[in-house]
Amino acid sequence: MTLPSPDAESEDGEEEVDYRFTLANERTFLAWMRTSLGLLAGGVAVHTLVQPFRMGGVRRALALSCLVLAVVVAVGAYVHWRRVGAAMRRGDPLPDTVMVPILSAGIAVVSVLAGIAVLLR
């Protein structure tokens, strides 16, 4: 098995990317997907297992925020995976991602809602 040379080009004129970088991009995508699945499971668990709070919509808001964040992370992970793969094939610098600030802000919102739920208990 031989590695493609750094100067090799595919049929469409784009560079052949070293398979190790392609696999690293895929592992990153899969890590984002695991995060999304964890958020999805958390949202379902909150909706199914947590007893209702005194204030009616807190449990629903907490579950929905987890579910919405799971969808955003899953879609964002796919978009980022595609953008990074395309940039590597073109030989361009890797694009930045907005996923980190979105996930940080989303988890902060979920944490605040969980804190409110605990205080109202």
N, CA, C and O of each residue as an XYZ file, in Angstrom:
484
protein
N       0.843     -1.173      0.000
C       0.000      0.000      0.000
C       0.889      1.235      0.000
O       1.789      1.362      0.830
N       0.635      2.130     -0.919
C       1.437      3.345     -0.988
C       0.564      4.544     -0.694
O      -0.618      4.570     -1.036
N       1.151      5.523     -0.067
C       0.449      6.767      0.218
C       0.472      7.642     -1.021
O       1.457      7.644     -1.759
N      -0.604      8.387     -1.260
C      -0.561      9.300     -2.398
C       0.480     10.378     -2.164
O       0.669     10.849     -1.043
N       1.144     10.756     -3.229
C       2.139     11.819     -3.077
C       1.434     13.137     -2.823
O       0.285     13.304     -3.230
N       2.098     14.086     -2.155
C       1.455     15.360     -1.836
C       1.032     16.128     -3.078
O       0.148     16.982     -3.012
N       1.662     15.825     -4.216
C       1.349     16.565     -5.438
C       0.324     15.853     -6.313
O      -0.029     16.361     -7.377
N      -0.165     14.682     -5.885
C      -1.112     13.928     -6.701
C      -2.431     14.681     -6.791
O      -2.881     15.314     -5.836
N      -3.034     14.591     -7.966
C      -4.332     15.235     -8.174
C      -5.339     14.192     -8.595
O      -4.994     13.214     -9.257
N      -6.604     14.405     -8.204
C      -7.668     13.502     -8.603
C      -8.125     13.867    -10.010
O      -7.603     14.801    -10.620
N      -9.098     13.127    -10.515
C      -9.591     13.363    -11.868
C     -10.216     14.743    -12.038
O     -10.186     15.296    -13.137
N     -10.784     15.310    -10.970
C     -11.433     16.617    -11.084
C     -10.482     17.774    -10.785
O     -10.930     18.911    -10.635
N      -9.181     17.508    -10.697
C      -8.203     18.576    -10.522
C      -7.914     18.950     -9.087
O      -7.089     19.827     -8.833
N      -8.581     18.299     -8.136
C      -8.320     18.599     -6.727
C      -7.222     17.676     -6.216
O      -7.034     16.577     -6.738
N      -6.495     18.128     -5.189
C      -5.419     17.332     -4.609
C      -5.986     16.092     -3.926
O      -7.070     16.123     -3.343
N      -5.224     14.992     -4.011
C      -5.545     13.811     -3.218
C      -5.050     14.090     -1.801
O      -3.905     14.497     -1.608
N      -5.901     13.873     -0.828
C      -5.566     14.165      0.562
C      -5.026     12.891      1.201
O      -5.552     11.799      0.985
N      -3.979     13.047      1.984
C      -3.436     11.925      2.743
C      -4.580     11.320      3.569
O      -5.293     12.040      4.267
N      -4.750     10.009      3.487
C      -5.878      9.356      4.140
C      -5.899      9.617      5.638
O      -6.972      9.605      6.241
N      -4.743      9.854      6.259
C      -4.720     10.101      7.712
C      -5.467     11.385      8.056
O      -6.136     11.448      9.087
N      -5.367     12.408      7.213
C      -6.080     13.662      7.459
C      -7.579     13.477      7.219
O      -8.408     14.041      7.933
N      -7.907     12.687      6.213
C      -9.319     12.402      5.950
C      -9.932     11.658      7.131
O     -11.046     11.965      7.554
N      -9.199     10.679      7.661
C      -9.712      9.930      8.804
C      -9.778     10.787     10.062
O     -10.685     10.615     10.876
N      -8.841     11.701     10.231
C      -8.893     12.618     11.378
C     -10.124     13.515     11.280
O     -10.785     13.778     12.285
N     -10.432     13.984     10.077
C     -11.631     14.794      9.868
C     -12.879     13.974     10.205
O     -13.818     14.487     10.814
N     -12.882     12.711      9.809
C     -14.018     11.846     10.102
C     -14.154     11.599     11.602
O     -15.268     11.593     12.126
N     -13.034     11.395     12.300
C     -13.097     11.192     13.762
C     -13.661     12.427     14.462
O     -14.430     12.310     15.417
N     -13.276     13.605     13.984
C     -13.817     14.835     14.557
C     -15.323     14.907     14.340
O     -16.075     15.253     15.251
N     -15.757     14.578     13.125
C     -17.191     14.545     12.821
C     -17.913     13.581     13.770
O     -18.962     13.914     14.321
N     -17.347     12.397     13.952
C     -17.984     11.411     14.823
C     -18.029     11.868     16.277
O     -18.975     11.544     16.995
N     -17.022     12.613     16.721
C     -17.042     13.162     18.087
C     -18.193     14.156     18.239
O     -18.883     14.160     19.259
N     -18.398     14.994     17.229
C     -19.522     15.936     17.269
C     -20.852     15.165     17.279
O     -21.797     15.560     17.962
N     -20.918     14.072     16.521
C     -22.151     13.285     16.486
C     -22.421     12.619     17.833
O     -23.573     12.530     18.257
N     -21.367     12.149     18.512
C     -21.561     11.587     19.858
C     -22.093     12.651     20.814
O     -22.949     12.369     21.652
N     -21.589     13.855     20.684
C     -22.090     14.954     21.516
C     -23.565     15.196     21.231
O     -24.364     15.381     22.149
N     -23.915     15.191     19.952
C     -25.311     15.387     19.567
C     -26.206     14.278     20.120
O     -27.295     14.548     20.625
N     -25.743     13.035     20.022
C     -26.525     11.918     20.562
C     -26.679     12.016     22.078
O     -27.728     11.670     22.620
N     -25.632     12.487     22.763
C     -25.730     12.685     24.210
C     -26.771     13.735     24.564
O     -27.539     13.565     25.511
N     -26.793     14.817     23.800
C     -27.801     15.856     24.026
C     -29.208     15.333     23.728
O     -30.157     15.644     24.447
N     -29.335     14.547     22.678
C     -30.627     13.957     22.339
C     -31.107     13.041     23.465
O     -32.266     13.107     23.876
N     -30.220     12.195     23.953
C     -30.581     11.303     25.056
C     -30.944     12.095     26.306
O     -31.883     11.743     27.020
N     -30.193     13.171     26.570
C     -30.499     14.013     27.724
C     -31.869     14.661     27.610
O     -32.617     14.716     28.586
N     -32.196     15.147     26.433
C     -33.508     15.767     26.223
C     -34.645     14.786     26.408
O     -35.655     15.102     27.037
N     -34.477     13.588     25.856
C     -35.507     12.553     26.017
C     -35.618     12.139     27.476
O     -36.723     11.952     27.984
N     -34.488     11.996     28.153
C     -34.504     11.598     29.567
C     -35.195     12.651     30.431
O     -35.992     12.317     31.307
N     -34.889     13.910     30.183
C     -35.534     14.978     30.966
C     -37.039     14.942     30.749
O     -37.814     15.033     31.700
N     -37.444     14.809     29.500
C     -38.876     14.813     29.189
C     -39.583     13.589     29.784
O     -40.721     13.683     30.243
N     -38.902     12.451     29.769
C     -39.540     11.206     30.192
C     -39.432     10.941     31.682
O     -40.390     10.476     32.299
N     -38.284     11.228     32.266
C     -38.014     10.767     33.631
C     -38.154     11.824     34.722
O     -38.423     11.488     35.875
N     -37.976     13.084     34.374
C     -37.990     14.135     35.400
C     -39.432     14.488     35.747
O     -40.279     14.672     34.873
N     -39.681     14.576     37.044
C     -41.010     14.941     37.512
C     -41.304     16.401     37.155
O     -40.385     17.219     37.123
N     -42.568     16.741     36.887
C     -42.902     18.138     36.583
C     -42.531     19.062     37.741
O     -42.603     18.684     38.910
N     -42.130     20.285     37.381
C     -41.769     21.296     38.368
C     -42.994     22.154     38.672
O     -44.020     22.064     37.998
N     -42.859     22.999     39.716
C     -43.966     23.897     40.070
C     -44.330     24.807     38.909
O     -45.506     24.999     38.602
N     -43.304     25.370     38.262
C     -43.564     26.202     37.081
C     -43.689     25.272     35.882
O     -42.773     24.505     35.583
N     -44.806     25.343     35.209
C     -45.172     24.382     34.188
C     -44.197     24.123     33.065
O     -43.976     22.960     32.727
N     -43.600     25.136     32.468
C     -42.833     24.922     31.257
C     -41.357     24.669     31.426
O     -40.649     24.532     30.428
N     -40.861     24.601     32.644
C     -39.413     24.479     32.843
C     -38.904     23.141     32.326
O     -37.892     23.095     31.628
N     -39.591     22.054     32.659
C     -39.164     20.733     32.194
C     -39.209     20.665     30.674
O     -38.286     20.147     30.045
N     -40.268     21.180     30.090
C     -40.398     21.168     28.627
C     -39.314     22.031     27.982
O     -38.725     21.635     26.976
N     -39.048     23.204     28.553
C     -38.006     24.083     28.003
C     -36.633     23.428     28.087
O     -35.827     23.549     27.165
N     -36.370     22.740     29.180
C     -35.097     22.059     29.355
C     -34.949     20.927     28.331
O     -33.900     20.790     27.703
N     -35.983     20.132     28.168
C     -35.942     19.025     27.201
C     -35.808     19.561     25.779
O     -34.995     19.060     25.002
N     -36.594     20.567     25.438
C     -36.537     21.126     24.081
C     -35.202     21.783     23.780
O     -34.705     21.687     22.658
N     -34.610     22.453     24.772
C     -33.312     23.079     24.522
C     -32.254     22.021     24.232
O     -31.389     22.237     23.383
N     -32.305     20.881     24.919
C     -31.376     19.777     24.628
C     -31.612     19.222     23.227
O     -30.660     18.969     22.488
N     -32.856     19.037     22.867
C     -33.178     18.471     21.560
C     -32.801     19.411     20.415
O     -32.249     18.977     19.405
N     -33.099     20.686     20.577
C     -32.741     21.659     19.533
C     -31.226     21.748     19.392
O     -30.707     21.784     18.277
N     -30.525     21.781     20.504
C     -29.069     21.834     20.459
C     -28.500     20.575     19.799
O     -27.506     20.658     19.077
N     -29.109     19.424     20.033
C     -28.670     18.180     19.389
C     -28.792     18.281     17.876
O     -27.887     17.863     17.154
N     -29.891     18.827     17.392
C     -30.091     18.985     15.942
C     -29.079     19.976     15.377
O     -28.480     19.717     14.333
N     -28.882     21.093     16.045
C     -27.931     22.104     15.571
C     -26.520     21.529     15.505
O     -25.804     21.765     14.532
N     -26.114     20.782     16.519
C     -24.775     20.200     16.535
C     -24.632     19.151     15.429
O     -23.596     19.099     14.765
N     -25.645     18.324     15.221
C     -25.571     17.293     14.180
C     -25.459     17.920     12.793
O     -24.617     17.508     11.995
N     -26.284     18.897     12.503
C     -26.233     19.554     11.191
C     -24.927     20.328     11.034
O     -24.287     20.266      9.984
N     -24.536     21.050     12.069
C     -23.288     21.809     12.014
C     -22.077     20.912     11.837
O     -21.130     21.284     11.143
N     -22.089     19.729     12.456
C     -20.984     18.779     12.313
C     -20.861     18.312     10.876
O     -19.753     18.207     10.350
N     -21.982     18.031     10.239
C     -21.953     17.592      8.845
C     -21.421     18.696      7.934
O     -20.574     18.453      7.075
N     -21.924     19.899      8.130
C     -21.480     21.031      7.304
C     -19.985     21.259      7.493
O     -19.263     21.465      6.518
N     -19.520     21.224      8.721
C     -18.100     21.437      8.990
C     -17.251     20.321      8.377
O     -16.202     20.596      7.795
N     -17.688     19.083      8.500
C     -16.969     17.948      7.914
C     -16.809     18.130      6.405
O     -15.729     17.903      5.859
N     -17.878     18.536      5.743
C     -17.816     18.763      4.289
C     -16.878     19.916      3.952
O     -16.076     19.806      3.025
N     -16.967     21.024      4.694
C     -16.120     22.192      4.420
C     -14.644     21.866      4.619
O     -13.808     22.280      3.816
N     -14.313     21.133      5.675
C     -12.921     20.775      5.935
C     -12.406     19.841      4.850
O     -11.288     20.013      4.364
N     -13.212     18.850      4.463
C     -12.797     17.931      3.407
C     -12.535     18.655      2.096
O     -11.548     18.377      1.415
N     -13.420     19.583      1.741
C     -13.245     20.347      0.502
C     -12.002     21.230      0.577
O     -11.262     21.335     -0.402
N     -11.766     21.858      1.710
C     -10.590     22.721      1.868
C      -9.309     21.898      1.769
O      -8.334     22.340      1.161
N      -9.303     20.708      2.359
C      -8.110     19.861      2.273
C      -7.840     19.449      0.828
O      -6.688     19.437      0.396
N      -8.886     19.113      0.080
C      -8.693     18.709     -1.312
C      -8.204     19.867     -2.181
O      -7.440     19.656     -3.123
N      -8.634     21.072     -1.872
C      -8.185     22.251     -2.636
C      -6.813     22.738     -2.180
O      -6.172     23.527     -2.875
N      -6.356     22.269     -1.010
C      -5.093     22.744     -0.457
C      -5.221     24.086      0.233
O      -4.223     24.777      0.437
N      -6.441     24.462      0.596
C      -6.702     25.725      1.280
C      -6.510     25.560      2.787
O      -6.475     24.439      3.293
N      -6.385     26.684      3.506
C      -6.368     26.596      4.974
C      -7.704     26.034      5.472
O      -8.742     26.213      4.835
N      -7.660     25.363      6.601
C      -8.886     24.787      7.143
C      -9.818     25.893      7.642
O      -9.365     26.857      8.259
N     -11.112     25.755      7.377
C     -12.061     26.784      7.809
C     -12.292     26.741      9.314
O     -12.185     25.692      9.949
N     -12.607     27.894      9.860
C     -12.995     27.959     11.269
C     -14.379     27.343     11.424
O     -15.096     27.132     10.446
N     -14.736     27.061     12.659
C     -16.057     26.515     12.937
C     -16.774     27.392     13.945
O     -16.158     27.964     14.844
N     -18.085     27.491     13.781
C     -18.901     28.204     14.766
C     -19.497     27.220     15.770
O     -20.230     27.606     16.681
N     -19.169     25.944     15.583
C     -19.758     24.918     16.442
C     -19.350     25.058     17.906
O     -20.165     24.829     18.800
N     -18.109     25.428     18.156
C     -17.643     25.538     19.545
C     -18.415     26.622     20.304
O     -18.924     26.345     21.391
N     -18.522     27.851     19.769
C     -19.312     28.844     20.515
C     -20.795     28.491     20.611
O     -21.434     28.769     21.626
N     -21.346     27.879     19.560
C     -22.760     27.480     19.609
C     -22.968     26.433     20.701
O     -23.906     26.538     21.491
N     -22.104     25.431     20.749
C     -22.242     24.389     21.758
C     -22.028     24.954     23.162
O     -22.742     24.585     24.093
N     -21.059     25.839     23.317
C     -20.811     26.453     24.634
C     -22.017     27.264     25.098
O     -22.456     27.141     26.241
N     -22.540     28.081     24.214
C     -23.712     28.897     24.569
C     -24.923     28.008     24.843
O     -25.679     28.250     25.785
N     -25.102     26.979     24.015
C     -26.238     26.083     24.210
C     -26.175     25.343     25.534
O     -27.181     25.217     26.232
N     -25.004     24.860     25.874
C     -24.864     24.158     27.148
C     -25.030     25.124     28.319
O     -25.534     24.737     29.373
N     -24.612     26.377     28.141
C     -24.840     27.379     29.184
C     -26.338     27.592     29.391
O     -26.793     27.696     30.531
N     -27.106     27.659     28.312
C     -28.565     27.828     28.414
C     -29.189     26.621     29.115
O     -30.021     26.779     30.009
N     -28.787     25.424     28.709
C     -29.309     24.212     29.333
C     -28.965     24.199     30.827
O     -29.793     23.818     31.654
N     -27.751     24.612     31.164
C     -27.328     24.643     32.571
C     -28.146     25.631     33.385
O     -28.534     25.338     34.516
N     -28.408     26.797     32.815
C     -29.228     27.795     33.516
C     -30.644     27.260     33.734
O     -31.205     27.406     34.820
N     -31.217     26.644     32.706
C     -32.552     26.076     32.853
C     -32.559     24.973     33.902
O     -33.497     24.890     34.695
N     -31.537     24.126     33.925
C     -31.449     23.082     34.937
C     -31.306     23.683     36.334
O     -31.891     23.183     37.295
N     -30.527     24.756     36.439
C     -30.371     25.434     37.721
C     -31.686     26.003     38.215
O     -32.021     25.881     39.394
N     -32.430     26.624     37.316
C     -33.742     27.164     37.670
C     -34.648     26.026     38.134
O     -35.366     26.165     39.124
N     -34.615     24.897     37.416
C     -35.459     23.763     37.788
C     -35.113     23.257     39.178
O     -36.008     22.928     39.957
N     -33.827     23.190     39.499
C     -33.407     22.728     40.831
C     -33.865     23.698     41.900
O     -34.315     23.277     42.965
N     -33.757     24.993     41.630
C     -34.186     25.995     42.609
C     -35.695     25.969     42.838
O     -36.164     26.260     43.939
N     -36.441     25.626     41.818
C     -37.908     25.599     41.940
C     -38.413     24.312     42.552
O     -39.598     24.218     42.873
N     -37.596     23.360     42.717
C     -37.974     22.056     43.230
C     -38.338     22.122     44.669
O     -38.685     21.103     45.266
